[in-house]
Amino acid sequence: MQFYHTQNALFMKKLILLTLILLVGVFANAQTEVSLKINHKLGLNDFTLGAVGTNNLSYDFKATRLQYYLSQVTIIHDGGTETAVPLEVLALVEPQEEISTTIELGSFDVTSIESVRFYIGVQEPENNGDPSLWPADHPLAPKSPEMQWGWAAGYRFVAIEAEAGPGFDRYIGVHALGNENYFEVSTEVEVEAVGEVLVMNVMADYSQGLNDINMLTDVISHGATGAALQVLENWRDDVFGLYYANLPLDIPLMDWNIYPNPSTGNVTVDFPNDMDASQITVTNVLGEVVQTQVVPDNNRVELTILDAGIYFVNAINNAGETLDTEKLVIE
């Protein structure tokens, strides 16, 4: 009888040990779903076809078409670890059809994401392949309007068409391409958990996409040089990021104080007596209003923001005009 109990005890110990090993293996190989969300903007507003945008030369334009390819994504996470997303994850981004585009990247061993890198365009050799070989619902399959320029030249990496000029009577038609112009973008991200998915939010301000392009005359550029190259360089350097690239620069600086900044959540905003601020709004990097408060008679507002991130505090007068904007960091 004693032998039976001893054998039974040994069996239970082995069973428990095996269970623990299996559990450790499961947790050690835990994978997290990750996606990349591109939020389409035109300055401070959501991008829509026909809305007026302004480039850095103060030329106004109205986009009538906007499409581009995004590929070869790398996630930077957990203290600088780099994880490459499989090359088959490739997207045709079409801001003309939606205010944001979410690209499902897959499952990865990540906990904390710091930034992301990706390329604008289509990598070789796929860029010079036959689009008819792809399934009809694949991003590289034939499209209407066409995104493939030809087997030798490859796909249009960015296709943007617009009306411009003082009376919007000038035509802007830029179809940018070329293996030599397959540029990498690097940007920080604002991460949010949506269910069990980590979503990397990135702003895309397409008013920056036509920077340094003179729109007083028609601009027609199909290829890898000239205005087409300028557009791809703008996509690489100016379009993507966390912050609005063109916050108003003509707002006079006001003597008001936000402290502590950075903060862990509790923030005080003090206004001088001669500043006509009647309310404040707090927006996140996506332009969403997360808090609004009336400025009391003592000109002091107490804020509590629990979620870590980067915010903008906007001082607004009775006429609804923004007097000043300050960045606030919540750690």
BATIRO-216358 format. One record per residue (C-alpha): residue number from 0; residue in one letter; x, y, z. Coordinates in steps of 0.02 Angstrom, whole numbers. Example, Ala and Ser with C-alpha at 12.3 -4.5 7.8 and 13.67 -1.06 7.14 Angstrom:
// BATIRO-216358
+-----+------+--------+--------+--------+
: seq : type :      X :      Y :      Z :
+-----+------+--------+--------+--------+
:   0 :    A :    615 :   -225 :    390 :
:   1 :    S :    684 :    -53 :    357 :
+-----+------+--------+--------+--------+
//
This chain:
// BATIRO-216358
+-----+------+--------+--------+--------+
: seq : type :      X :      Y :      Z :
+-----+------+--------+--------+--------+
:   0 :    M :      0 :      0 :      0 :
:   1 :    Q :    142 :    118 :     41 :
:   2 :    F :    222 :     80 :   -129 :
:   3 :    Y :     60 :    126 :   -216 :
:   4 :    H :     50 :    293 :   -126 :
:   5 :    T :    233 :    330 :   -167 :
:   6 :    Q :    211 :    290 :   -351 :
:   7 :    N :     51 :    392 :   -356 :
:   8 :    A :    138 :    541 :   -276 :
:   9 :    L :    281 :    530 :   -401 :
:  10 :    F :    158 :    523 :   -543 :
:  11 :    M :     67 :    678 :   -480 :
:  12 :    K :    231 :    773 :   -461 :
:  13 :    K :    279 :    729 :   -640 :
:  14 :    L :    107 :    780 :   -701 :
:  15 :    I :    117 :    948 :   -612 :
:  16 :    L :    294 :    977 :   -678 :
:  17 :    L :    239 :    937 :   -856 :
:  18 :    T :     90 :   1055 :   -840 :
:  19 :    L :    203 :   1194 :   -778 :
:  20 :    I :    323 :   1167 :   -923 :
:  21 :    L :    180 :   1174 :  -1047 :
:  22 :    L :    113 :   1333 :   -968 :
:  23 :    V :    284 :   1415 :   -971 :
:  24 :    G :    298 :   1368 :  -1155 :
:  25 :    V :    129 :   1443 :  -1193 :
:  26 :    F :    169 :   1608 :  -1107 :
:  27 :    A :    345 :   1614 :  -1178 :
:  28 :    N :    273 :   1602 :  -1353 :
:  29 :    A :    127 :   1720 :  -1323 :
:  30 :    Q :     87 :   1820 :  -1479 :
:  31 :    T :     -1 :   1986 :  -1493 :
:  32 :    E :   -102 :   2045 :  -1642 :
:  33 :    V :    -34 :   2209 :  -1712 :
:  34 :    S :   -107 :   2326 :  -1841 :
:  35 :    L :    -56 :   2492 :  -1918 :
:  36 :    K :   -187 :   2629 :  -1931 :
:  37 :    I :   -156 :   2775 :  -2049 :
:  38 :    N :   -266 :   2924 :  -2003 :
:  39 :    H :   -295 :   3029 :  -2158 :
:  40 :    K :   -283 :   3218 :  -2130 :
:  41 :    L :   -276 :   3378 :  -2229 :
:  42 :    G :   -195 :   3497 :  -2107 :
:  43 :    L :   -301 :   3492 :  -1950 :
:  44 :    N :   -453 :   3418 :  -2037 :
:  45 :    D :   -498 :   3245 :  -2099 :
:  46 :    F :   -449 :   3217 :  -2280 :
:  47 :    T :   -589 :   3212 :  -2407 :
:  48 :    L :   -587 :   3234 :  -2594 :
:  49 :    G :   -627 :   3414 :  -2639 :
:  50 :    A :   -574 :   3487 :  -2472 :
:  51 :    V :   -450 :   3632 :  -2484 :
:  52 :    G :   -271 :   3596 :  -2431 :
:  53 :    T :   -123 :   3715 :  -2428 :
:  54 :    N :     58 :   3669 :  -2458 :
:  55 :    N :    211 :   3752 :  -2380 :
:  56 :    L :    217 :   3881 :  -2521 :
:  57 :    S :     39 :   3938 :  -2477 :
:  58 :    Y :    -36 :   3864 :  -2635 :
:  59 :    D :   -213 :   3796 :  -2614 :
:  60 :    F :   -271 :   3637 :  -2697 :
:  61 :    K :   -418 :   3518 :  -2701 :
:  62 :    A :   -373 :   3334 :  -2721 :
:  63 :    T :   -478 :   3236 :  -2845 :
:  64 :    R :   -379 :   3073 :  -2829 :
:  65 :    L :   -260 :   3003 :  -2698 :
:  66 :    Q :   -190 :   2827 :  -2689 :
:  67 :    Y :    -24 :   2753 :  -2636 :
:  68 :    Y :     59 :   2588 :  -2591 :
:  69 :    L :    131 :   2548 :  -2419 :
:  70 :    S :    242 :   2395 :  -2394 :
:  71 :    Q :    386 :   2312 :  -2300 :
:  72 :    V :    337 :   2359 :  -2121 :
:  73 :    T :    456 :   2343 :  -1973 :
:  74 :    I :    395 :   2359 :  -1793 :
:  75 :    I :    516 :   2433 :  -1665 :
:  76 :    H :    468 :   2375 :  -1491 :
:  77 :    D :    522 :   2326 :  -1315 :
:  78 :    G :    677 :   2434 :  -1302 :
:  79 :    G :    730 :   2439 :  -1485 :
:  80 :    T :    696 :   2262 :  -1543 :
:  81 :    E :    655 :   2260 :  -1729 :
:  82 :    T :    528 :   2137 :  -1799 :
:  83 :    A :    499 :   2131 :  -1986 :
:  84 :    V :    322 :   2100 :  -2046 :
:  85 :    P :    309 :   1968 :  -2184 :
:  86 :    L :    335 :   2045 :  -2356 :
:  87 :    E :    167 :   1985 :  -2418 :
:  88 :    V :     84 :   2114 :  -2304 :
:  89 :    L :     60 :   2256 :  -2428 :
:  90 :    A :    -79 :   2384 :  -2441 :
:  91 :    L :   -151 :   2501 :  -2572 :
:  92 :    V :   -199 :   2650 :  -2463 :
:  93 :    E :   -346 :   2749 :  -2530 :
:  94 :    P :   -383 :   2904 :  -2424 :
:  95 :    Q :   -510 :   2955 :  -2556 :
:  96 :    E :   -623 :   2816 :  -2493 :
:  97 :    E :   -601 :   2818 :  -2301 :
:  98 :    I :   -543 :   2933 :  -2161 :
:  99 :    S :   -423 :   2801 :  -2095 :
: 100 :    T :   -344 :   2641 :  -2160 :
: 101 :    T :   -306 :   2495 :  -2044 :
: 102 :    I :   -178 :   2367 :  -2103 :
: 103 :    E :   -176 :   2202 :  -2009 :
: 104 :    L :      7 :   2154 :  -1989 :
: 105 :    G :     -7 :   1986 :  -1899 :
: 106 :    S :     40 :   1912 :  -1730 :
: 107 :    F :    207 :   1951 :  -1650 :
: 108 :    D :    300 :   1931 :  -1485 :
: 109 :    V :    283 :   2114 :  -1433 :
: 110 :    T :    235 :   2203 :  -1273 :
: 111 :    S :    277 :   2387 :  -1293 :
: 112 :    I :    289 :   2470 :  -1465 :
: 113 :    E :    395 :   2626 :  -1491 :
: 114 :    S :    393 :   2662 :  -1677 :
: 115 :    V :    369 :   2591 :  -1850 :
: 116 :    R :    458 :   2593 :  -2017 :
: 117 :    F :    381 :   2559 :  -2186 :
: 118 :    Y :    410 :   2595 :  -2370 :
: 119 :    I :    305 :   2694 :  -2492 :
: 120 :    G :    283 :   2593 :  -2651 :
: 121 :    V :    307 :   2412 :  -2703 :
: 122 :    Q :    469 :   2316 :  -2675 :
: 123 :    E :    565 :   2224 :  -2811 :
: 124 :    P :    534 :   2104 :  -2896 :
: 125 :    E :    347 :   2122 :  -2868 :
: 126 :    N :    354 :   2302 :  -2930 :
: 127 :    N :    400 :   2242 :  -3104 :
: 128 :    G :    287 :   2090 :  -3109 :
: 129 :    D :    129 :   2051 :  -3206 :
: 130 :    P :    -23 :   2121 :  -3110 :
: 131 :    S :   -140 :   1999 :  -3198 :
: 132 :    L :    -60 :   1854 :  -3101 :
: 133 :    W :   -129 :   1916 :  -2936 :
: 134 :    P :   -304 :   1872 :  -2870 :
: 135 :    A :   -433 :   2005 :  -2909 :
: 136 :    D :   -443 :   2065 :  -2728 :
: 137 :    H :   -254 :   2081 :  -2706 :
: 138 :    P :   -180 :   2257 :  -2692 :
: 139 :    L :    -66 :   2222 :  -2842 :
: 140 :    A :   -204 :   2159 :  -2956 :
: 141 :    P :   -263 :   2275 :  -3098 :
: 142 :    K :   -355 :   2428 :  -3031 :
: 143 :    S :   -470 :   2561 :  -3100 :
: 144 :    P :   -404 :   2694 :  -3107 :
: 145 :    E :   -243 :   2605 :  -3155 :
: 146 :    M :   -101 :   2593 :  -3029 :
: 147 :    Q :     21 :   2495 :  -3138 :
: 148 :    W :    124 :   2600 :  -3258 :
: 149 :    G :    205 :   2456 :  -3351 :
: 150 :    W :    312 :   2304 :  -3319 :
: 151 :    A :    477 :   2398 :  -3340 :
: 152 :    A :    424 :   2553 :  -3242 :
: 153 :    G :    320 :   2463 :  -3112 :
: 154 :    Y :    175 :   2525 :  -3006 :
: 155 :    R :    128 :   2704 :  -2965 :
: 156 :    F :    195 :   2722 :  -2788 :
: 157 :    V :     90 :   2879 :  -2763 :
: 158 :    A :    -49 :   2942 :  -2876 :
: 159 :    I :   -114 :   3115 :  -2834 :
: 160 :    E :   -221 :   3226 :  -2944 :
: 161 :    A :   -291 :   3395 :  -2895 :
: 162 :    E :   -365 :   3560 :  -2947 :
: 163 :    A :   -257 :   3710 :  -2901 :
: 164 :    G :   -221 :   3891 :  -2941 :
: 165 :    P :   -314 :   4050 :  -2888 :
: 166 :    G :   -476 :   3990 :  -2967 :
: 167 :    F :   -436 :   3804 :  -2950 :
: 168 :    D :   -420 :   3802 :  -3140 :
: 169 :    R :   -247 :   3721 :  -3144 :
: 170 :    Y :   -221 :   3534 :  -3157 :
: 171 :    I :   -102 :   3439 :  -3044 :
: 172 :    G :    -68 :   3261 :  -3102 :
: 173 :    V :     75 :   3171 :  -3018 :
: 174 :    H :    104 :   2984 :  -3037 :
: 175 :    A :    265 :   2946 :  -2945 :
: 176 :    L :    360 :   2783 :  -2969 :
: 177 :    G :    530 :   2701 :  -2990 :
: 178 :    N :    629 :   2567 :  -2898 :
: 179 :    E :    760 :   2698 :  -2859 :
: 180 :    N :    627 :   2799 :  -2768 :
: 181 :    Y :    569 :   2659 :  -2652 :
: 182 :    F :    590 :   2765 :  -2495 :
: 183 :    E :    578 :   2712 :  -2313 :
: 184 :    V :    475 :   2810 :  -2186 :
: 185 :    S :    515 :   2807 :  -2000 :
: 186 :    T :    394 :   2876 :  -1870 :
: 187 :    E :    341 :   2862 :  -1690 :
: 188 :    V :    168 :   2792 :  -1657 :
: 189 :    E :     26 :   2817 :  -1534 :
: 190 :    V :    -22 :   2642 :  -1477 :
: 191 :    E :   -197 :   2597 :  -1418 :
: 192 :    A :   -266 :   2428 :  -1366 :
: 193 :    V :   -424 :   2383 :  -1460 :
: 194 :    G :   -482 :   2221 :  -1382 :
: 195 :    E :   -332 :   2106 :  -1394 :
: 196 :    V :   -253 :   2203 :  -1538 :
: 197 :    L :   -115 :   2333 :  -1521 :
: 198 :    V :   -154 :   2470 :  -1647 :
: 199 :    M :    -13 :   2586 :  -1701 :
: 200 :    N :    -88 :   2755 :  -1746 :
: 201 :    V :      4 :   2867 :  -1868 :
: 202 :    M :    -52 :   3036 :  -1936 :
: 203 :    A :    -39 :   3068 :  -2123 :
: 204 :    D :    -56 :   3252 :  -2172 :
: 205 :    Y :    -74 :   3255 :  -2361 :
: 206 :    S :    -62 :   3444 :  -2372 :
: 207 :    Q :    124 :   3410 :  -2345 :
: 208 :    G :    127 :   3291 :  -2492 :
: 209 :    L :    133 :   3434 :  -2618 :
: 210 :    N :    265 :   3537 :  -2526 :
: 211 :    D :    383 :   3640 :  -2635 :
: 212 :    I :    274 :   3621 :  -2790 :
: 213 :    N :    224 :   3780 :  -2882 :
: 214 :    M :     40 :   3767 :  -2928 :
: 215 :    L :     19 :   3928 :  -3026 :
: 216 :    T :     33 :   3824 :  -3184 :
: 217 :    D :    -19 :   3647 :  -3230 :
: 218 :    V :     94 :   3515 :  -3154 :
: 219 :    I :     99 :   3350 :  -3249 :
: 220 :    S :    232 :   3227 :  -3195 :
: 221 :    H :    226 :   3041 :  -3232 :
: 222 :    G :    388 :   2953 :  -3187 :
: 223 :    A :    535 :   2953 :  -3067 :
: 224 :    T :    600 :   3132 :  -3080 :
: 225 :    G :    539 :   3311 :  -3065 :
: 226 :    A :    378 :   3340 :  -2968 :
: 227 :    A :    352 :   3151 :  -2953 :
: 228 :    L :    517 :   3132 :  -2860 :
: 229 :    Q :    473 :   3283 :  -2752 :
: 230 :    V :    308 :   3204 :  -2702 :
: 231 :    L :    393 :   3041 :  -2651 :
: 232 :    E :    521 :   3137 :  -2550 :
: 233 :    N :    379 :   3230 :  -2465 :
: 234 :    W :    294 :   3065 :  -2425 :
: 235 :    R :    458 :   3006 :  -2350 :
: 236 :    D :    500 :   3163 :  -2250 :
: 237 :    D :    344 :   3265 :  -2214 :
: 238 :    V :    178 :   3173 :  -2229 :
: 239 :    F :    186 :   3048 :  -2085 :
: 240 :    G :    208 :   3077 :  -1899 :
: 241 :    L :    124 :   3097 :  -1731 :
: 242 :    Y :    101 :   3284 :  -1730 :
: 243 :    Y :     11 :   3401 :  -1846 :
: 244 :    A :    146 :   3471 :  -1958 :
: 245 :    N :     52 :   3631 :  -1994 :
: 246 :    L :    -20 :   3692 :  -1830 :
: 247 :    P :    -61 :   3877 :  -1854 :
: 248 :    L :     98 :   3980 :  -1849 :
: 249 :    D :     15 :   4151 :  -1846 :
: 250 :    I :    -61 :   4131 :  -1672 :
: 251 :    P :     21 :   4256 :  -1553 :
: 252 :    L :    110 :   4177 :  -1408 :
: 253 :    M :     19 :   4203 :  -1243 :
: 254 :    D :     89 :   4208 :  -1067 :
: 255 :    W :     -3 :   4060 :   -993 :
: 256 :    N :     62 :   3914 :   -896 :
: 257 :    I :     31 :   3726 :   -899 :
: 258 :    Y :    114 :   3629 :   -759 :
: 259 :    P :    183 :   3505 :   -723 :
: 260 :    N :    227 :   3462 :   -902 :
: 261 :    P :    266 :   3318 :   -923 :
: 262 :    S :    139 :   3258 :   -797 :
: 263 :    T :     78 :   3094 :   -726 :
: 264 :    G :   -104 :   3146 :   -746 :
: 265 :    N :   -149 :   3299 :   -640 :
: 266 :    V :   -117 :   3463 :   -729 :
: 267 :    T :   -148 :   3646 :   -686 :
: 268 :    V :   -179 :   3779 :   -819 :
: 269 :    D :   -157 :   3961 :   -766 :
: 270 :    F :   -210 :   4107 :   -877 :
: 271 :    P :   -159 :   4290 :   -855 :
: 272 :    N :   -300 :   4413 :   -819 :
: 273 :    D :   -280 :   4498 :   -987 :
: 274 :    M :   -298 :   4339 :  -1090 :
: 275 :    D :   -475 :   4322 :  -1156 :
: 276 :    A :   -487 :   4133 :  -1137 :
: 277 :    S :   -662 :   4069 :  -1100 :
: 278 :    Q :   -632 :   3883 :  -1121 :
: 279 :    I :   -500 :   3754 :  -1158 :
: 280 :    T :   -507 :   3596 :  -1260 :
: 281 :    V :   -384 :   3452 :  -1250 :
: 282 :    T :   -354 :   3351 :  -1408 :
: 283 :    N :   -249 :   3195 :  -1436 :
: 284 :    V :   -127 :   3170 :  -1579 :
: 285 :    L :   -270 :   3106 :  -1688 :
: 286 :    G :   -360 :   3273 :  -1671 :
: 287 :    E :   -498 :   3199 :  -1561 :
: 288 :    V :   -563 :   3309 :  -1420 :
: 289 :    V :   -540 :   3214 :  -1257 :
: 290 :    Q :   -588 :   3352 :  -1136 :
: 291 :    T :   -671 :   3524 :  -1134 :
: 292 :    Q :   -679 :   3643 :   -985 :
: 293 :    V :   -742 :   3820 :   -954 :
: 294 :    V :   -613 :   3941 :   -884 :
: 295 :    P :   -678 :   4000 :   -713 :
: 296 :    D :   -664 :   4176 :   -642 :
: 297 :    N :   -499 :   4137 :   -555 :
: 298 :    N :   -422 :   4092 :   -727 :
: 299 :    R :   -361 :   3923 :   -663 :
: 300 :    V :   -415 :   3756 :   -736 :
: 301 :    E :   -375 :   3588 :   -658 :
: 302 :    L :   -360 :   3443 :   -780 :
: 303 :    T :   -350 :   3257 :   -748 :
: 304 :    I :   -294 :   3149 :   -894 :
: 305 :    L :   -266 :   2966 :   -853 :
: 306 :    D :   -203 :   2895 :  -1018 :
: 307 :    A :    -19 :   2919 :  -1057 :
: 308 :    G :     17 :   3006 :  -1221 :
: 309 :    I :     42 :   3173 :  -1308 :
: 310 :    Y :    -98 :   3301 :  -1305 :
: 311 :    F :   -132 :   3479 :  -1364 :
: 312 :    V :   -213 :   3606 :  -1247 :
: 313 :    N :   -305 :   3741 :  -1344 :
: 314 :    A :   -355 :   3909 :  -1267 :
: 315 :    I :   -516 :   3973 :  -1348 :
: 316 :    N :   -604 :   4141 :  -1332 :
: 317 :    N :   -790 :   4182 :  -1329 :
: 318 :    A :   -794 :   4196 :  -1519 :
: 319 :    G :   -733 :   4017 :  -1535 :
: 320 :    E :   -561 :   4072 :  -1597 :
: 321 :    T :   -405 :   3979 :  -1543 :
: 322 :    L :   -290 :   4099 :  -1450 :
: 323 :    D :   -145 :   3980 :  -1423 :
: 324 :    T :   -100 :   3795 :  -1421 :
: 325 :    E :     22 :   3708 :  -1306 :
: 326 :    K :     85 :   3528 :  -1308 :
: 327 :    L :     58 :   3423 :  -1152 :
: 328 :    V :    144 :   3258 :  -1114 :
: 329 :    I :     63 :   3132 :   -996 :
: 330 :    E :    183 :   2997 :   -938 :
+-----+------+--------+--------+--------+
//
